[in-house]
């Protein structure tokens, strides 16, 4: 394989078959002069943020400058954040902070920035959550709220979060949990309300309980007692004052009737043969009310014949939600997830215990299973050889690379076209995305081609509502055999080689 570091010239540009105009070559040269390496080589040094934090501390606590005053100086890499806004303090606190300070700060005993700046004063927890909704990353594979991939002008969630209404009256809560073991001596299920002693609540504790009940009103008092750090019975007693049974019953009477079993069966039957076969991903639905025809075009899951995903904001009992599979090992097409070309979801499928997690054979990509491929010299150059026996339909490796727009043309495109090289796979037709391993990839980029004698294939697999590309065996492959793919006619165009 050739070295793909940026060059100071365009290779092969003087060849007669090089398909690029003179002005296009000049533009590509300018691009080469700007590029200094791969994007992952230009990561910010975290030590620089430590220095910026120290400068901000001195300016704020010693010089008495406000956050906005420090931002106006424009001397820091990022502005200091306020509330739900992205900034230096937020970025710094996403990792384990380095305990370092200047001698001057140590002499003056300058305090550290507080870590309770996330919630703005005077706002409820629900109001603060809705402030951060535009920055919420709906990807199930993401672990950050201010994800640059989604928040850089491409927010997917904008509707305010509407919390559920209370559905369980206090009498039903007591009767339905009567046989449950008590959480302690002051559990609401067994305490004598005539002899129990109550404690004083301050305003913050009262507000904390209201905030939690606003988000999850049917949470058991035993669980709320752990969060609020108050006796279980007192939680139950105050819930009765905050959420009146009359209001709960009125809400139940006005509740929209769920779909009948016949309607639900009909809806699922219509989705059965369509979901995730179109090779595109739809945004999580955020509309008000139920999914289906009543939501109209606002429900993209319904209009695109896709199951609602775990990160959709429709009710949990939505009939269009994907329920997962119920099999134990997921080895063949009897597994619903396999038939729909998706990996099992740990929150929806069978493996909710450690035993089933180990027996599931349909979670290779999300578990980061390493490939067992060795690169060797072949008659065609370098090739990929399997290091262990793989059964038919067995997972070999994930095809990785850079996610790019399908119509994005870099300075290597003309070179690859001249040399009949192509490392791109269509990732998502709807979003016009491809996966290009020309510069960043793994061993799978060395798999050679044959249109008839191939033993593996690339499949677009849904993993946490995102498409990934996996290489799977089309027949049993013995240890030490070379992996062969059929690239397809579109790969070669008019230059298909003789075999």
Phi, psi and omega in degrees: 000148183275163178278126185257019175293149181303140181249169179263009179207167178263111179296145175066012184292343179267004178286143179299328184272003181288115187268085176198135178285164183298316180293330178292322178296320179296319178296321179292324177296319177299322178296320180296324180293329181281330184282131179243003181156187179284157179303323182287350176272354182251030179292150180288133176291118182298337178294332178293326177293326177298319178294317179298321178297320179295319177297316180295322177299314181297317181292322185280312187270330181266313181270355176064032176275141177284170178301314181295325178295322177292320179296324181295338179288335178057041180252352181259157179298318179231151174290153175292141184277163175219121180067236184270007183279147179283139179186192186296316181295320179295313182296320182295325184273003176279350178228170180295116185290145176275124182279093180218141175209157181285164179298323180297317179295322179293321179295318182275355182054050181288130182289162175278161175295138179294152179261002180261032181271001186293317182264128177286144181293144178087359180252145172283168180297320179296317179297322180290324177296317182292334174293328182268356182303316180299341181258005182282131179268116183280358180291130180287347179266357184264146180243011181239148177277315178270063182286123183296328183299326184253334185267357178277069178079010183227048179297137181258340182239124181227338181290142179294145180286125177256111184292156179288155176274151178296134181243344185252119176286166183291326177293318177294324178297321180289314184287322183288341179248018185297325182273359180284145178293144183287146181280348180172187181293336181250031178291141182294345181278340185225000183282147175270111186292346180278336183249349184290143178262134180259151180255167179277139178251135174270175184296324181294316179296320178296318180291323178299317179295318179297321179297315181292319179293332178291328180271322183221078188291337183262016178293138182295137179304330178300322179282323179295328180298326178290320182287318185271345182061048177224157180302146185300315183295322179295324175299314181297318181295317181286330175298323179297329179280325183280316181249103183282142180298325180298320179292323180294316179295321179296321178295322180294322180291328181269002182292141178294134180292135179291162178296145177291163180299326180293316179294319180295317179298321179295320180294316181292326179295322179293330182274340193304317186261008183244327192300124174066017175266350182274359179058044172210159182248136176258155178291149176300135182287139182231013184287167177274148178083190185280157174282158179127198183296329182295333180279345178066216183284352181291331180268096181291331178300316183288314184293330180267007181055047178243145173293146171293140184263175181295335180264011172286158184255018175281167181301154181297333181268016178301126183293345182268359178289142177285128186267348183085177180261165182240004180283171187261320186248338176056050184268334186226189184285001171292338178285125181300319181297319179296319180296328181268010178056054176216152176277155180297144181259124183297340180269345185243325188274192190294324194279077176262005176228166186294329182294311181291332178299324182282334183269348181289130180252026181222044179215033186292314187292312182293336177275357179066037182298124183290151179282154177241068185236139177242136180266124180228166178280137177232181178293335181264006185121227178263147181220168182254130181237140183279142184260358178208164181289134179238126178282165178302136183068010178285150180281132179257304181192167174264135175275116185244160180175194179272133175279120184228160171290142183297330181264012179275125183242113178270183184285350178270348185299316180295324179293315180296323180294321178294323184264008179058045177247143179204120182245020185258143172235140177291122183263315183211109182292325182293319180269001179058047182248143175232161177249119186244117181257019182299320183251327179231118181197197177224201186295338184293342180288348180267001181290126183273175189248145164202131186285340182243322186262041179274153180234006178209167180213159177263135180232137173279116184244133176280121178231111180054047177064025173224145180276135173232159182249122179246148175260123184234148181284135176268351176206170177293128182246124180283158179299134178091354179282150178281141177276131182232131177247154168263107184295334182094160183292327182293337180295317187270333185067234180269007186243037181294130184281160174280141181241000000 
